[in-house]
Each structure stands twice: as C-alpha cells, then as structure tokens.
Amino acid sequence: MIEIRNLTKVYHTNKREIKGVDNVSITVNEGEVYGIAGYSGAGKSSLLRCINLLEKPTIGKIKVDGSDLTLLNKSDLRLARLKIGMIFQHFNLVSQKTVAENIAFSLKAAKLPKEEMKVRVDELLDMVGLTDKRDVFPGQLSGGQKQRVGIARALANNPKVLLCDEATSALDPTTTKSILNLLKKINRELNITIVIITHEMDVVKDICHRMAIMQDGRVVEDGPVYDVFSNPKEELTKEFISSVVSFEIPETILKHVKGTIVKVLFRGDVAGEGVISGTLKKFNVEGNFLHGSIDYIQDLPLGIFVMELVGESNEIQKALQYIEKQSAQVEVIRNGI
C-alpha cells in the first residue's frame, strides 16, 4: 500500500543543512498497522508528512496505492490526498465550528452534495461514538472526544491510508486505550492501512503489526512487532522496550542473591508452558524467581523471567541447556558467588 524508497528530506537554515530524514526505505502492507517510534528529533514526523507530501522529499520516491506521489501535478496530488486521512496530536479542530461542521470540512473540499454530506457525517458520528455531540463546539469536548472528531474527519472521504502523528500523546492512559481500540476497530472493519508515529512503546505493542525505530533521521531497526520486542538488536530499541517491560533488579536484592542469576525469554506458545518448573524437577537445581511476566503481543505470549539458580555448576549448566532446547533464550546475568 505504501512504498518509501531512499527517501531523504533536507531542511536548509541560514548556516547549514539538516537531514530530517536520511535515506529511509519502508514498505507498509495493505491493511496493516505500522508503527514508527523514536525520540523527539528522530525524524518520525518529517517522514510521516512526506508520505502525503505535506513535506516535499528532497530525494526519493513515495508510492501510495501504486501511485508515485512525487510525480503528480498539483491537481492530481489534491485528489490523491483525499484518500490519505491524517490525525494530529493536537486535534486541529476549528473552534468556531460544531462537531458536525468540523467533520464536514473534508467533504466540502471533495465537493460532496449537501444531502450526501449530512448522511456521511451522521455515519461517521455513529462510528466514533459521538452522535449526541453533533451540534456541540470543540471547547465543550474532552481531549478524547476531540480526537474522535479528528478521526471522523480523517475518515470522511473513505481513505485507504490513515496517518497518525502522535495521536495519543496528549491523552491520559484510559483515553489512550479507548482511542487505540477505536483505531483497531477501524483497521479491522474498514481494512484501512494505518501508520502511527509515536514515542510510546505501549502504543506500538498494543496496536501495531510491524514497526520501525528511527534515530537521527534513519531507520535503525524494523520488523514484526513481536520479533522486535522479543529479540531487539540495537541498544536504542532495547532502551525503548525497557520502558514497557523492565527487568532491572534492585541492588538491594542482588546483594543477598548468592546463586547464578539468569534471564530466560520464552517466545510463542512455549511462553505459557511450565518449562521452568519442569526443569527444576528434572535437575538437582533450586530456583528462586526474582522478576517475571508474560506479555501478549498480537495475541502471542512473550514470557521473560529473571531467576536465581542454586546448585552444582554442572547441574545448572545442564538445566540451562535443557531450557534452551525448549525454544527459549537464556542469558546468564551473573554467575554464582
């Protein structure tokens, strides 16, 4: 659905050139939710705004639904943008217009007949759960309700692609969850391809199928969300993931731990099995759990446990080899004292 090839965006200042996006290539498949994560200044928003040519790339190609937007004239580009909805962090609603009028704004740009426009606005209000707010002004809405208006407006012209620029970062956790559930519903029921820019890994974990991590304008790691979470390769990726799943053991606890400390990661269905308890029964080793949990990413379990193993070194080694044979990854954090 979206093909980005060798994309570079250079900004010119009085003194120097700054690469906001540096030779990025990404493919987003039809009907998937794709997350792009990174810290402020990583180039995420610049990349997103290049997708619908709100920012014109310096170099590179951008294809959306088979059409290279960089080759279109102004008239054809305006038509192409009607099929690319965009949701903003700060809602971008017109305060002097009602909810219905804000949603109808895109429909007017598409020159939809007045009667059809009313029917479409009512459909969208129902879709985002704001039927009773039709004639209310944005100042009377909560943050979550304002974002629902923004989503309805972005969906007005039946887009094939929805771009979300930090769409939940201004919302509280409960409201964020409700907005993500709405986006999941839209993706599932309408098969709309969604690209989400965020610095919140919880958002990526909750809704995205595949993801990319950006730093200094470049993509430093990408792939299916489950694979990136379960086996991050770059230090930046590990840092981001630790904000969601942290397994740092307090020094006060480590001071009293004398055995071998290991971290065990289980992928897929094996994460729900009693591999560790079975291992402790099979070998002459005692185990003490220090930290652990099972998370679900795209409905697949990912289990990570930090534990102390006490016993003869050869028995501990056999136990670890046995665990590894059960499709688990084992990392020795500290050998026994």
C-alpha positions, 0 to 999 in steps of 0.5 A: 500500500505504501512504498518509501524508497531512499527517501531523504528530506533536507531542511536548509537554515541560514548556516547549514543543512539538516537531514530530517530524514536520511535515506529511509526505505519502508514498505507498509502492507495493505491493511496493516498497522505500522508503527514508527517510534523514536525520540523527539528529533528522530525524524518520525514526523518529517517522514510521516508528512512526506508520505502525503507530501505535506513535506516535499522529499528532497530525494526519493520516491513515495508510492501510495496505492501504486501511485508515485506521489512525487510525480503528480501535478498539483491537481492530481496530488489534491485528489490523491490526498483525499484518500490519505486521512491524517490525525494530529496530536493536537486535534486541529479542530476549528473552534468556531465550528460544531462537531458536525461542521468540523467533520464536514470540512473534508467533504466540502473540499471533495465537493460532496452534495449537501444531502450526501454530506449530512448522511456521511457525517451522521455515519461517521458520528455513529462510528466514533461514538459521538452522535449526541455531540453533533451540534456541540463546539470543540471547547465543550469536548474532552481531549478524547472526544476531540480526537474522535472528531479528528478521526471522523474527519480523517475518515470522511472521504473513505481513505485507504491510508490513515496517518497518525502523528502522535495521536495519543500523546496528549491523552491520559492512559484510559483515553489512550486505550479507548482511542487505540481500540477505536483505531483497531476497530477501524483497521479491522472493519474498514481494512484501512492501512494505518501508520502511527508515529509515536514515542510510546512503546505501549502504543506500538505493542498494543496496536501495531503489526510491524514497526520501525525505530528511527534515530537521527533521521534513519531507520535503525531497526524494523520488523514484526512487532513481536520479533522486535520486542522479543529479540531487539538488536540495537541498544536504542530499541532495547532502551525503548522496550525497557520502558514497557517491560523492565527487568532491572533488579534492585541492588538491594536484592542482588546483594543477598542473591548468592546463586547464578542469576539468569534471564530466560525469554520464552517466545510463542506458545512455549511462553505459557508452558511450565518449562521452568518448573519442569526443569527444576524437577528434572535437575538437582537445581533450586530456583528462586524467581526474582522478576517475571511476566508474560506479555501478549503481543498480537495475541502471542505470549512473550514470557521473560523471567529473571531467576536465581539458580542454586546448585552444582555448576554442572547441574545448572549448566545442564538445566540451562541447556535443557531450557534452551532446547525448549525454544527459549533464550537464556542469558546468564546475568551473573554467575554464582558467588 
